[in-house]
Amino acid sequence: MGEGTATADLDTALEKHRTELTGYCYRMLGSSFEAEDAVQDTLVRAWRAYDKFEGRSSLRSWLYRIATNVCLDMLTASGKRARPMDLTEATPLARAALSPRPDHTWLEPVPDARVLPSVQDPAEAAVARESIRLAFMAALQQLPPKQRAVLILREVLAWRASEVAELLGTTVASVNSALQRARATLAEHAEAGDEASVSDPLDEEQQRLLERYVKAFEGYDMTALTALLHEDAVMTMPPFDLWLRGPADITGFMSTIGASCAGSRLVPVEVNGLPGFAHYKPDPEKGGFTPWAVQALEISDGRITGFHCFLDTARWFPLFDLPLHLEAEPDEGEERD
């Protein structure tokens, strides 16, 4: 009885850290699925080695040490992940072609709820949310693994340099040097408009923009959609390496190659600290709507600057706990005509 209670208590103590560890591993790896695997591995290793844990550090620090080692091992076996615009130039609509690349190529989306633990401090919550946004995640991918760990621990999680040095088995001077180099690399890869990101929570103007976007997209009204897009707006569609820049090419693609998305439905989701939607296309076989993509929208100065569509329904919709079919509303066709 006593041993069973102790085991249950340990399971509870470890499980309390799952969400924040998943956020840490996601920032390290750029993959929502690899992050969950890394955390599971971390918790199993901790459970097996707990009798050797002597309490010289907190349980949380010990778990982060294990998680860091797991991520560093995983990163030696895989390359850095990317967005389409990190790999190729924008493609003019006239040359648009859908060429997929392997899953491990891409920076993956993640539901906010899986990586952002509840915190009371609004400033702390804002930093956590900004640190999983796609532009920041893409910049992290430019860092060597140990620099990535240092930057996340120091800048995102606000660990002291001495704590990071102990975790990595190095010196404070080495940690400070790695942080300086990491900051310099991130500054080199900073994108115009990164500073003017979506507010947290969304302000009234941004909420209205999203309402207009849903109306324009579901109505497949390209004139209305053009009015919402920044002149340098970007559209991406992993696993395809194609990406488009500017309202004319984006709406031109949606009217031609993407024309089957007409009549779609959008369901709000919280993805990578950004407003987003689960995109369901009309289902000609069953009726209603079938999963198609998870969209993440980047907003700046009252316009949509990034329109990122992650097209792998077999993976993303279950990850976001989304239904795999939407029924049509009664008389929907009449109401929408």
Summary of the structure (lengths in Angstrom):
residues: 337
radius of gyration: 21.7
end to end distance: 66.0
largest distance: 70.6
contacts: 1026
relative contact order: 0.12
helix: 53%
strand: 16%
